[in-house]
Amino acid sequence: METIKNYLESMFRNLPNTSEVLKAKAELLQMMEDKYTELRREGKSENEAVATVISEFGNLDELADSLGIKHVIHNDQEPHQRRNLSLDEVKEYLSDLITAIIIRSAGIALFITCCVPVVFFGSVVGKEVIGICLMFIFIALGVAAMVIPRMRMEQWRFIRTEPCSISPATTDFVSEEKRKFRNAYTIMNTLGIIFCICSVVPAIILDDLSHRINESWSGIFFFLFIAAGVVCFTYSNRRYTAYQRLLNLNSETTIGGTYTGSRDKEPFYRNKTMRAIMSVYWPTVTCIYLCYSFLSFQWWISWIIWPIAGVIHKLIINLSSEE
């Protein structure tokens, strides 16, 4: 019987989410269930009963008139046609995306900690060049960590640019994966907050021990803590959003099987120039923050760059969504 229900969902997936279509769907399901029960009572096997029901009720065009949705079928001029992602495709997409998220998170950590070698070797007479060289190596690796995932995920761009849908079985799989990750999501976000708040603690502690410990260690620990916090935020939020994006594929204007109703999708910029600019937005903000902080040594005020950048980013998203 589950096979029949899944087949029914696929028949109605792309039809408008209206009361008359939902009524027709319920009526057809009842007809299928009655026929299936009748065949089973006659001694038919489950496979025979399912095959008979699908062959008799599986053509929506033939049943549209009796169900009262003929005008819906004929007026539907392909605007709701959506590419259905199979369960295997979704599993492969999640595998590639999680790998890409890990690489990008490592890249962000490299951008944030690129100044650590400079701080460390800067306190050693004659070793400043090593610190500068390592800083540029960190930056180069960070850029590579941003580019490689984008190339890896290029094959999945259609998920964000084309109408897609997933079956009820696939929706159940994604929902279960999201549920399993929820505890890790909460823990990692909590750790991210703890790391960011505690980033100044080493400086406070080491300040009292400055006569015994090199002062540069306070700055080193500060950047390491911030990097750890940002990595926790980035990985947990991007992975959680990936599950939600898949659950949001089924349009709210179509039946789609199990539409979730939440619309917290990541923005997609249709303008190629805007897409290119936003792909390096946060790395650029990071570079501006580090350059200003090191040139001015006003760490106590330079953090304001981050909330300002966040407001600008949100403004750009809102303006883009209105286009």
N, C-alpha and C positions, 0 to 999 in steps of 0.2 A: 504493500500500500504506500510505503514511503516513496517508491519509485514513481508512482502515479502523481503524488503530491509535488515532487520535484519537477516532473514533466509539466504539470499544470503551471507551476511558477515560471518556467521558461516560456510558456505560451503567452502569459500575460505580462512578462517582465517589462516590455517596452510600451505598453499601453498607458494612456493617461490615468492618473490617480484620481478618478472621479467616483461618485457614489454609484452610478449606473454600471461602470466597469467592475467595481468591487462586488456589486450584487450579481452580475453575470458570472463572475469568477466563483462566487459561493454556490450559485446554482449548478454550474458545471461540475464543481467538486462533489456536490451531493449526487448528481447523476452518475458520476464515475464510481463513487463509493457504493451506490445501489447496484450498479451493474457488476462491480467486483464481488460484492457479497452474494449476488445471485449466481454468478459463475462458480464461486467456491462451493456453494450449496449443491450445485449440480455435479460436483466431483472433479472440477477442473483443478489442475495444479496452480500454484501461485504464479509461476512464470506464464502459463497459458492464460490465466485470468488477466494479468497485467498487460500482456500483448494484445489481447482482445479489446480491452478497455481503451488502450492507446490508439489502436487502429480504428475503433468506432468513434471515439470522441477527440482524437488528436489533431483534427484539422479545424482550426478556429474560423477560417473563411467559410466553411460549410455550415458551421453552427452559429455564426454571427447573427443571422436573421432571427433564428428562434430565441437567441439570448437577448435580442434587442440592442445589439451593439454594432449592427451592420454599418451604420453611418460613421461610427468611430473607426472601424477598420478601414473603410474606403477613404475617409478624410485624413487619415494618418499618412502624410506624404514624406515619410522617412525622417522627420525631424527628431524622432525618439529612437532611431536605430542606434544601438550602442554595441560596442565590441565587448563580447563576454570573455572575461579572463578565466582560464581553467585553474583548478586547484594547483596543478604543477607549475603553472606560470606564476601564480601568486607566491608559492614557496620559493621559486628561483628569484623572483623580484625581492622578496624579503631578505634572502640570503645575500644578494648583491648589495642591497641597501644597507644592511647592518655592517657589512664589511666597509662600505664607503663611509659610513658614519664614524666607524672606529678610526679610519685613516684621517678623516677631516678633523676629528677631535685631537688626534696626535699632532696634526699640523697647527691647530690653534695653540696647543701647548708649546710647540716650538717657537711660535711667534712671541708668545708671552715671556718665555724663558730665554730668548735669544740674547738678552742683556746679561744673563747670569755669568757667562764666561768672562765678559768684560769686567764685571764687578769683581769676580774672583781673582783673575790674573792681574787686574789693575792694581791690586794691593801688593803684588809681587814685583819688585824692581827688576826691570829688564824683560818681563814676560807679557807686557801689554799687547804686543803684536799677536801673540797666541790667542788672547781673548778676543781681539777684533776679528781674527780669521775664523774662530769658532762661531762668532756671532753671525757672520755672513753665511757660514755653512748651515747654521740653524735656520736662517731665513730662507735659504735656497731649498732646504728640505721641507720647510713649511709650505712654500709655494708649490712644490711637487705634490705634497699631500693634499693640496686644494685642487690641483689640475687632474690628477689621476682618477679620483672618484667621479669627477664630472664626465670624463671620457668613458669610465666603466658603466655609468648609468645612462649614457646617451641612448642605448637601445630601448630604454624604458620611458623615454620622454613622452610617448603617445599616451601614457596613463594620465599625464597632466594636460595634454593638449587636445585629446580626442574624447568623445563621450564613451565611457566604459561602464561595465557592470560586472557583478560577481553573483554566482548562484547562492542559494540558501546554504548549501553544504559548505561552500567556500567562506561565506559570511560567518558560519558557526566556527570554522577553523580559525579565522582571523580574530574573532571575538575571544576565543579561548586563549590564543597567544597573547592578546592584549591583557586578559585577566591574569595570566601567569606573570606578566611583566610588571603588573601594577605595584606589587610590593617592592620590587627592585627600583622602580621609578620613584616611589616615595622615599626610599632609603637614599638613593643617589642625589635627589634634590635636597634632602636634609643635610647630607654630607657636603654638598656644594655650598650651602649657606654657612655651615660650620667652618669650612675651610676659608671662605672669604672673610668671615667675621674674625676668625683667629689669625688671620694673616699678619696682624700687627703685634700679636702676642710675642713671637720670637724677638722682635725689635725691643719690646719693653723689657723682656727678661735679659737679653744680651746687653742692654744699655747699662745695667748694673754690673755686668761682668766685662765691660769694655777694656778694663786694664789688663785682663787675662786673655780675652778672645778678640780676634780681628773684627773690627767693626763692620767689615763687608758682609759678614755672615748674616746680619740682620736683614740686609737687602736681598740676599740670596734666598733666605727662607720666605721672605715676603712674596717674591715672584713664584716660588715653587708652590706655596699655598694657594695663591691666586690661580695659577695654572691648573692645579688639582681641582679647585672649585669649579672653574669654567668648563673643564673636561666633564665633570659630573653633570653639570647643567646641560651641556651640549649633547652628550650621548643619550641621556635619559629622555630629554624633551624631543629630540629628533626621532628617536626610535618610537616613542609613544605616539608622536604625530604621524608616523608612517602607518601604524595600525589604523589610526582614525581616518587617514586619507583613503585607505582601501575600503573602510566601512562606509565612507561618504560617496563612493563611486556611483552607487545606485541613486539616480536622480530623485529629488523630492517631487518632481512633476510626473513621475512614472511609478507604477506599483513596485517594481524592482525587487520583490521578494521580502527583504527585511531592511528597508531604509531606516537609518538610525536617527535622522533629524538633526544631527550636529553638523555645523558648517565651519569648523575651525580648520579649514584647509590652509596649507602653505600657499602664499601668493605665487602666481605665475605671471610673468611680465611678457606680454605678447610682442612688445616693441623690442627688437633685437638689441638696439643700443642700450635701452634701459636694463635688459637682462644681463648684458655684459658688465654694465656699471655695478649692478647690485650683486653680481657674483664675487666682486672684490670689495664690497662695501665694508664688511667687518674687518678683514685684514688691513684695509686702509685706515680704519679708525684705530686699530691696534698700533699701527706704525706711527700715526699722529700722536697718540697718547704717549708712546715710548719716547719719541723724539722730543716732544715738548717737556716731558718729565725730566729727561736727562739734561736737556739744555738749560732748563730753568731751575731744576732741583726743587720745584714746588710740588712735591708729592701730595701735600696736604690739600691742594686745590685741583690738581690735574684729574682727579677721579671724576670730576663733574663732566668730563668729556663723554663718559659712558651713558649717563641718563639723557644727555642732549642727543647723542647719536641714536639712542633708542626711540626718542620722540620723533626725530627726523625719519627714522626707518618706518615707524608706524604711519606717519603722515604720507610717505611715499606709497605705502601699501594701500591706504584709503583712497588716494588720488588715482592710483592705477586701477582700482576696482570700479571706479566711476566711469572710466573710459569705455 
